[in-house]
Amino acid sequence: MKQKFLMFATVAFMGLGIYSCQKEAGPVEENSAIPESVLTAIGKAGFSTENVVRDGSGYIVEGDIYIDDNHLRTQPGWFTMSIAQTEQYRTTNLVTGLPRVITVAVNTKLPNAYEGVGGYVDQALARFNAENLQIRFQLVNGAADITLVNANGSYLASAGFPSGGDPFNQVKVNSRSLNGQPANTIVSVIAHELGHCIGFRHTDYMDRSYSCGGSPTNEGASTVGAVLIPGTPSGPDPNSWMLACIGGGVNRPFNANDKAALNYLY
């Protein structure tokens, strides 16, 4: 997540702010240096072509979503799942083999507060497990389906999407940038990235300014279509755990629409 501060008050480091996800990238190419053919492929895959950065063997799009070159070449397309005017989206690649236990490990380079029973990661997993889904998350030591690792730089967190029926295997967390935030804010950030790992896109996909402020920005049109979740309201969805940006000190547990989306998929 890339930091964007709202100057509601003088703050020393974190304080009140708006944070949006972005992959930690080290040296990156600016959007203008990325071949037009790549930008076209990204657009056809249903992602925004604005502010794309090169990261190793792939690209960072929409602030915190990692897609690799192989993924772009296969062009699987994307389905959408609509919730009211602010919408919940998923990719066509979901976790399969349900019911299923997804194991999660915490790299020892993350602070102790992230580890163990009752730690930040465990609290994030508990939010999903409380919904009695066909996927359950289990905190383990050692090899796991998803590993949380420490990140450096000006980024808060990042993750990718499922592949081959498995969740994306890594969440990067910049614990130094999150230091000083309440536990529930950090837990919400982790839960957000885990949402990407199992196939969710941003709730305000059609207009990031809904949660991030600034000019209206559409993250990109889907190439496949929409799957509407029955029974969702007609108004905006201001508290979804998958909104692109989160304010400093904000807690985002699953709201009613989030729960409908989770139960629809899993």
Secondary structure as UniProt FT lines:
FT   STRAND          2..4
FT   STRAND          18..20
FT   HELIX           31..33
FT   HELIX           36..44
FT   TURN            45..46
FT   TURN            50..51
FT   STRAND          53..55
FT   TURN            56..57
FT   STRAND          58..61
FT   TURN            62..64
FT   STRAND          65..68
FT   HELIX           69..74
FT   STRAND          79..82
FT   STRAND          89..90
FT   STRAND          100..106
FT   TURN            108..109
FT   HELIX           112..114
FT   TURN            117..118
FT   HELIX           120..129
FT   TURN            130..131
FT   STRAND          135..139
FT   STRAND          146..150
FT   STRAND          157..160
FT   TURN            164..165
FT   STRAND          170..173
FT   HELIX           175..178
FT   TURN            179..180
FT   HELIX           183..197
FT   TURN            198..199
FT   TURN            205..206
FT   HELIX           209..212
FT   STRAND          225..228
FT   TURN            230..231
FT   TURN            238..239
FT   TURN            241..242
FT   STRAND          245..247
FT   TURN            248..249
FT   HELIX           256..265
//
